[in-house]
Amino acid sequence: MPGEGNPPRMLLPRKLLLLVYFAVGVVVAASKDYLVNLDTVKRVASAVLAIALWPLLFLGIDLRIR
């Protein structure tokens, strides 16, 4: 119970925000063609970076590993 010294449970909103963050990352990475033709480790790593760091894509930063 929150009134007895236990912190209130905020796990669901945090997990939900994290899920939404990565869902937006997948959409943004797909729109920037990071999820096309994932046949090498470099392209998969670039896609993972693009999903995790998707706000940088809006700044024009290219996250492709060459």
C-alpha positions in Angstrom: 0.0 0.0 0.0 1.4 3.4 -0.9 0.5 5.0 2.5 2.7 2.6 4.5 6.1 3.7 3.3 6.0 1.7 0.1 6.6 3.7 -3.1 3.6 3.7 -5.5 3.9 1.3 -8.4 4.8 3.1 -11.6 6.0 0.1 -13.6 3.2 -0.1 -16.1 3.5 3.5 -17.3 7.3 3.2 -17.6 7.1 0.0 -19.5 4.3 1.5 -21.7 6.4 4.6 -22.4 9.4 2.4 -23.3 7.2 0.4 -25.6 5.9 3.5 -27.3 9.4 4.9 -27.6 10.6 1.8 -29.4 7.5 1.6 -31.5 8.0 5.1 -32.7 11.7 4.2 -33.3 10.7 1.3 -35.6 8.3 3.5 -37.6 10.9 6.3 -38.0 13.7 3.8 -38.9 11.4 2.2 -41.4 10.6 5.5 -43.0 14.3 6.3 -43.3 14.9 2.9 -45.0 17.0 1.4 -42.1 14.8 -1.7 -42.1 15.2 -2.5 -45.8 17.5 -5.4 -46.8 18.8 -6.6 -43.4 21.2 -9.2 -44.8 24.4 -8.3 -43.1 25.5 -7.7 -39.5 26.3 -4.1 -40.3 22.8 -3.4 -41.6 21.2 -5.1 -38.6 23.4 -3.1 -36.2 22.5 0.1 -38.1 18.8 -0.7 -37.8 19.1 -1.4 -34.1 20.9 2.0 -33.6 18.3 3.8 -35.7 15.5 2.3 -33.6 17.2 3.1 -30.2 18.4 6.6 -31.2 15.6 7.6 -33.5 15.5 11.3 -32.4 19.0 11.7 -34.0 17.5 10.8 -37.4 15.4 13.9 -37.3 18.6 16.0 -36.8 20.0 14.5 -40.1 22.5 12.2 -38.5 23.2 9.1 -40.5 23.5 6.1 -38.2 24.4 3.6 -41.0 27.6 1.6 -40.2 29.8 1.4 -43.3 
